[in-house]
Amino acid sequence: MRDPSLDPEKLDVFAAFEEVAAITTLDGLPMTVVTAANREAQDVTPDQLARLDAVWREGTTRWAGLSSAAKIVTVDDTGHHIAVDQPQTVIEEVLNLLPSAVTT
């Protein structure tokens, strides 16, 4: 997880999480946290998965709490790659973030 060349998202996961953890406010920045309704993980016990779900909910709540103009959107029928599994939902949420002055 520390070698971006081995990560499908080309990300040093630990360094990225440390940077995000240092953010204390986004003021009123419009933001949508899109998250999967359910997670699945191989070789994980039901207790471990329940803990993962709880920690994930805490994280999404914390991220959304950084902005007074944030919301959480929970998406069914998806895994980690929501934009691949449910692209229309992601498109709609991005469009919702655009200023109303922007027209198509």
C-alpha positions as CSV (number, residue, x, y, z in Angstrom):
1,M,0.0,0.0,0.0
2,R,3.0,2.3,0.2
3,D,4.2,1.6,-3.4
4,P,2.0,3.5,-5.9
5,S,3.2,1.3,-8.7
6,L,1.5,-1.6,-7.0
7,D,-1.7,0.2,-6.3
8,P,-4.5,0.2,-9.0
9,E,-5.1,3.9,-8.2
10,K,-1.4,4.7,-8.2
11,L,-1.6,6.0,-4.7
12,D,0.6,5.8,-1.7
13,V,-2.4,5.0,0.5
14,F,-0.8,5.7,3.9
15,A,0.7,9.1,2.8
16,A,-2.6,10.1,1.3
17,F,-4.6,9.2,4.4
18,E,-2.1,11.1,6.6
19,E,-2.6,14.2,4.4
20,V,-6.4,13.9,4.5
21,A,-6.3,13.4,8.3
22,A,-4.5,16.7,8.7
23,I,-7.5,18.6,7.2
24,T,-9.6,20.2,9.9
25,T,-12.1,22.2,7.9
26,L,-13.4,22.7,4.4
27,D,-15.7,25.5,5.6
28,G,-18.7,25.6,3.3
29,L,-17.2,23.8,0.4
30,P,-19.9,21.8,-1.4
31,M,-19.0,18.2,-1.0
32,T,-20.6,14.8,-1.5
33,V,-19.2,11.7,0.1
34,V,-20.2,8.7,-2.0
35,T,-20.0,5.4,-0.3
36,A,-21.1,1.8,-0.8
37,A,-24.0,0.5,1.2
38,N,-22.2,-2.8,1.9
39,R,-18.7,-3.9,1.8
40,E,-17.3,-7.4,1.0
41,A,-13.9,-8.7,1.7
42,Q,-12.3,-12.0,1.1
43,D,-10.9,-13.9,4.1
44,V,-12.6,-11.5,6.6
45,T,-14.8,-12.8,9.4
46,P,-18.3,-11.4,9.9
47,D,-17.0,-9.7,13.1
48,Q,-14.1,-8.1,11.2
49,L,-16.4,-7.0,8.4
50,A,-18.8,-5.4,11.0
51,R,-15.8,-3.5,12.5
52,L,-14.7,-2.4,9.0
53,D,-18.2,-1.2,8.3
54,A,-18.3,0.8,11.6
55,V,-14.9,2.3,10.9
56,W,-15.9,3.2,7.3
57,R,-19.1,4.9,8.6
58,E,-17.0,6.9,11.1
59,G,-14.7,8.0,8.3
60,T,-17.4,9.1,5.9
61,T,-19.1,10.9,8.7
62,R,-15.9,12.7,9.6
63,W,-15.2,13.6,6.0
64,A,-18.7,15.0,5.5
65,G,-18.4,16.9,8.8
66,L,-15.5,18.9,7.5
67,S,-17.9,21.0,5.4
68,S,-21.1,22.7,6.4
69,A,-22.3,22.0,2.8
70,A,-21.6,18.2,2.7
71,K,-23.8,15.2,2.3
72,I,-23.3,11.5,2.3
73,V,-24.8,9.4,-0.5
74,T,-24.9,5.7,0.1
75,V,-25.0,3.6,-3.0
76,D,-26.4,0.1,-3.3
77,D,-25.1,-2.7,-5.6
78,T,-21.5,-1.5,-5.7
79,G,-18.1,-2.3,-4.3
80,H,-15.1,-0.1,-3.9
81,H,-15.2,1.2,-7.5
82,I,-18.5,3.0,-7.4
83,A,-17.8,5.0,-10.5
84,V,-17.4,1.8,-12.4
85,D,-20.3,-0.1,-10.9
86,Q,-22.8,2.8,-10.7
87,P,-21.5,5.5,-13.1
88,Q,-24.9,7.3,-13.4
89,T,-25.1,7.9,-9.7
90,V,-21.6,9.4,-9.7
91,I,-22.4,11.6,-12.7
92,E,-25.6,12.8,-11.1
93,E,-23.8,13.7,-7.8
94,V,-21.0,15.5,-9.7
95,L,-23.6,17.5,-11.6
96,N,-25.4,18.3,-8.4
97,L,-22.2,19.9,-7.1
98,L,-21.9,22.3,-10.1
99,P,-23.2,25.8,-9.6
100,S,-26.7,26.4,-10.8
101,A,-25.3,28.9,-13.3
102,V,-23.8,26.0,-15.3
103,T,-26.2,24.7,-17.9
104,T,-26.0,21.8,-20.3
